[in-house]
Amino acid sequence: MKILVPLKQVDDPGNTEINGQYNFLTAEAGMSKIINPFCHVALEEAVRLKEKGIASEVVLLCFCEKDPEKTLRKALAGGADRAIDVRVPSEKQLSPLSLAKLMQKVVEKEQPDLVLVGKQAVDYDNNQTGQMLAALLGWNQANSVSRLSVEGSRIEVDCEADDGEVSVCFTLPAVLTVDLCLNEQRAASLAHVMKARSKPIEKLNVNDLLATQMLYSGVSYLDTLVPKNETTLTLLNSVDALAAEIRRHLVS
């Protein structure tokens, strides 16, 4: 079984803040990118399936405007076999649907049995790409996966829901979006870090995928606003005054 794991590199959330004066996201100068934590969980689960003999190959996929080799080498040290680096003109212009369409082209090229996707990225938190990819492929899907087991072509998962957990089972191929509670990531050993230096990274661009027309979907991020912090306290002297205030707010 081949597993495809799309990765997104993001700014470290611990070193970013919203600039209240200019309303944009700022990061420390020269700060390196990190693997999106949800994607890291997906990678760890794919590697564990390989260690159990269930998966035969784990392939990474990254869409970036700038060279992501450092990020990919770190991910390869986690146990993946090889990586695909697809260069795009501008990451900021890629909507979830654009990414899903690009991933669809790679899936058609690679023919994996399972796609493990982080359920969301910590920068824009859209939580849409995995679901859109499954719809485009016509594959089975499960979202916010907190547990999974695979037996042959049958897969069983537990999914986090608003009212608890939902258990479902279906057959491969499938797309799963994973939650942070699925596993705990392990640190890469020195031996794996050394091996990762020689693992192959295939470099592509959108023209190689015949997907130039898919890049721009009309969605642009115009601004990042600081939430308003408005706190008002009104002292009411009686229950009748409280009732009147509630009625006033309900009418307005």
PEPEHU-V970998 format. One record per pair of residues at least 12 apart in sequence whose C-alpha atoms are under 10 Angstrom apart, sorted by the first residue. I is the first residue (numbers start at 0). J is the second residue. If there is no record, write none. Layout:
i;j
I;J
I;J
This chain:
i;j
0;48
0;49
0;52
0;53
0;54
0;55
0;56
0;57
0;111
0;112
0;113
0;151
0;152
0;171
0;172
1;45
1;49
1;53
1;54
1;55
1;56
1;57
1;58
1;109
1;110
1;111
1;112
1;113
1;114
2;42
2;45
2;46
2;48
2;49
2;54
2;55
2;56
2;57
2;58
2;59
2;79
2;109
2;110
2;111
2;112
2;113
2;114
2;115
2;172
2;174
3;41
3;42
3;45
3;56
3;57
3;58
3;59
3;60
3;79
3;82
3;102
3;105
3;106
3;109
3;110
3;111
3;112
3;113
3;114
3;115
3;116
3;174
4;38
4;39
4;41
4;42
4;43
4;44
4;45
4;57
4;58
4;59
4;60
4;61
4;79
4;82
4;111
4;113
4;114
4;115
4;116
4;117
5;38
5;39
5;41
5;42
5;58
5;59
5;60
5;61
5;62
5;82
5;83
5;102
5;114
5;115
5;116
5;117
5;129
6;34
6;35
6;36
6;37
6;38
6;39
6;41
6;42
6;59
6;60
6;61
6;62
6;63
6;70
6;71
6;74
6;82
6;115
6;116
6;117
6;120
7;32
7;33
7;34
7;35
7;36
7;37
7;38
7;39
7;60
7;61
7;62
7;63
7;67
7;70
7;71
7;116
7;117
7;119
7;120
7;121
7;122
8;31
8;32
8;33
8;34
8;35
8;36
8;38
8;61
8;62
8;63
8;67
8;70
8;71
8;120
8;121
8;122
9;31
9;32
9;33
9;34
9;35
9;36
9;70
9;120
9;121
9;122
9;123
10;25
10;26
10;27
10;30
10;31
10;32
10;33
10;34
10;35
10;121
10;122
11;26
11;27
11;30
11;31
11;32
11;33
11;34
11;35
11;36
11;121
11;122
12;26
12;33
12;35
12;121
12;122
13;26
14;26
14;27
14;28
14;30
15;27
15;30
15;122
16;225
17;223
17;224
17;225
17;226
18;223
18;224
18;225
19;223
19;224
19;225
19;226
20;224
20;225
21;222
21;223
21;224
21;225
22;222
22;223
22;224
22;225
23;221
23;222
23;223
23;224
23;225
24;122
24;222
24;223
24;224
24;225
31;69
31;70
32;67
32;69
32;70
33;67
33;69
33;70
33;71
33;73
34;70
34;71
34;73
34;74
34;120
34;121
35;117
35;119
35;120
35;121
35;122
36;117
36;118
36;119
36;120
36;121
36;178
36;179
36;184
37;116
37;117
37;118
37;119
37;120
37;121
37;176
37;177
37;178
37;179
37;180
37;181
38;74
38;115
38;116
38;117
38;118
38;119
38;120
38;176
38;177
38;178
38;179
39;74
39;77
39;116
39;117
39;177
39;179
39;182
39;183
39;184
39;185
40;115
40;116
40;117
40;118
40;177
40;178
40;179
40;180
40;181
40;182
40;183
40;184
40;185
41;114
41;115
41;116
41;117
41;118
41;144
41;175
41;176
41;177
41;178
41;179
41;181
41;182
41;184
42;57
42;58
42;59
42;74
42;75
42;77
42;78
42;79
42;115
42;116
42;117
42;184
43;74
43;77
43;78
43;79
43;181
43;182
43;183
43;184
43;185
44;115
44;146
44;147
44;177
44;181
44;182
44;183
44;184
45;57
45;58
45;78
45;79
45;113
45;114
45;115
46;77
46;78
46;79
46;80
47;78
47;182
48;147
48;148
48;149
49;78
49;79
50;78
53;148
53;149
53;150
53;151
54;112
54;113
54;149
55;80
56;78
56;79
56;80
56;81
56;111
57;75
57;78
57;79
57;80
57;81
57;82
57;111
57;113
57;114
58;75
58;78
58;79
58;80
58;81
58;82
58;83
58;109
58;111
58;114
58;200
59;71
59;74
59;75
59;79
59;80
59;81
59;82
59;83
59;84
59;200
60;81
60;82
60;83
60;84
60;85
60;102
60;105
60;200
60;201
61;82
61;83
61;84
61;85
61;86
61;102
61;202
62;83
62;84
62;85
62;86
62;87
62;88
62;89
62;90
62;93
62;98
62;101
62;102
62;203
62;204
62;205
63;84
63;85
63;86
63;87
63;88
63;89
63;90
63;91
63;204
64;84
64;85
64;86
64;87
64;88
64;89
64;90
64;91
64;204
65;85
65;86
65;87
65;88
65;89
65;90
66;84
66;85
66;86
66;202
67;84
67;85
67;86
68;82
68;84
68;200
69;196
71;83
71;84
71;195
71;200
72;192
72;193
72;194
72;195
72;196
72;197
72;198
72;199
72;200
73;187
73;191
73;192
73;195
73;196
74;187
74;192
74;195
75;187
75;191
75;192
75;194
75;195
75;196
75;197
75;198
75;199
75;200
76;186
76;187
76;188
76;189
76;190
76;191
76;192
76;193
76;194
76;195
76;196
76;198
77;184
77;185
77;186
77;187
77;188
77;191
77;192
77;195
78;187
78;188
78;191
78;192
78;194
78;195
79;191
79;195
79;198
80;194
80;195
80;198
80;199
80;200
81;195
81;197
81;198
81;199
81;200
81;201
82;198
82;199
82;200
82;201
82;202
83;105
83;199
83;200
83;201
83;202
83;203
84;200
84;201
84;202
84;203
84;204
85;101
85;105
85;201
85;202
85;203
85;204
85;205
85;206
85;207
85;208
86;202
86;203
86;204
86;205
86;206
87;203
87;204
87;205
87;206
87;211
87;214
88;204
88;205
88;211
88;214
89;214
89;215
90;214
91;215
91;218
91;219
91;220
92;214
92;215
92;216
92;217
92;218
92;219
92;220
93;213
93;214
93;215
93;216
93;217
93;218
93;219
94;125
94;127
94;128
94;213
94;214
94;215
94;216
94;217
94;218
94;219
94;220
95;125
95;126
95;127
95;128
95;129
95;130
95;131
95;132
95;216
95;218
96;127
96;128
96;129
96;130
96;131
96;132
96;135
96;213
96;214
96;215
96;216
96;218
97;128
97;131
97;132
97;210
97;212
97;213
97;214
97;215
97;216
97;218
98;127
98;128
98;129
98;131
98;132
98;213
98;214
98;215
99;127
99;128
99;129
99;130
99;131
99;132
99;133
99;134
99;135
99;136
99;213
100;128
100;131
100;132
100;135
100;136
100;210
100;213
100;214
101;132
101;205
101;208
101;209
101;210
101;211
101;213
101;214
102;114
102;128
102;129
102;132
102;135
102;136
102;208
103;131
103;132
103;133
103;134
103;135
103;136
103;208
104;136
104;205
104;207
104;208
104;209
104;210
105;208
106;132
106;136
107;136
108;208
110;172
111;171
111;172
111;173
112;152
112;170
112;171
112;172
112;173
112;174
113;138
113;139
113;140
113;154
113;171
113;172
113;173
113;174
113;175
114;129
114;132
114;133
114;140
114;171
114;172
114;173
114;174
114;175
114;176
115;129
115;144
115;173
115;174
115;175
115;176
115;177
116;128
116;129
116;130
116;132
116;142
116;143
116;174
116;175
116;176
116;177
116;178
117;129
117;142
117;143
117;144
117;175
117;176
117;177
117;178
117;179
118;130
118;142
118;143
118;144
118;175
118;176
118;177
118;178
118;179
119;143
119;176
119;177
119;178
123;220
126;142
126;143
126;176
127;142
127;176
128;176
129;141
129;142
129;174
129;175
129;176
129;177
130;142
130;174
130;175
130;176
131;174
132;174
133;172
133;173
133;174
133;175
134;174
136;172
136;173
136;174
137;172
137;173
137;174
138;170
138;171
138;172
138;173
138;174
139;168
139;169
139;170
139;171
139;172
139;173
139;174
139;175
140;167
140;168
140;169
140;170
140;171
140;172
140;173
140;174
140;175
140;176
141;155
141;156
141;157
141;158
141;165
141;166
141;167
141;168
141;169
141;173
141;174
141;175
141;176
141;177
142;156
142;157
142;158
142;159
142;160
142;174
142;175
142;176
142;177
142;178
143;156
143;157
143;158
143;159
143;160
143;164
143;175
143;176
143;177
143;178
143;179
143;180
143;181
144;156
144;157
144;158
144;159
144;160
144;164
144;165
144;166
144;175
144;176
144;177
144;178
144;179
144;180
144;181
145;157
145;158
145;159
145;164
145;165
145;166
145;176
145;177
145;178
145;179
145;180
145;181
145;182
146;158
146;159
146;166
146;177
146;178
146;180
146;181
146;182
147;166
147;167
147;168
147;175
147;177
147;181
148;168
149;168
149;169
149;170
149;171
150;170
151;170
151;171
152;169
152;170
152;171
152;172
152;173
153;168
153;169
153;170
153;171
153;172
154;167
154;168
154;169
154;170
154;171
154;172
154;173
155;167
155;168
155;169
155;170
156;168
156;169
156;175
157;181
158;175
158;176
158;177
158;178
158;181
159;177
159;178
159;180
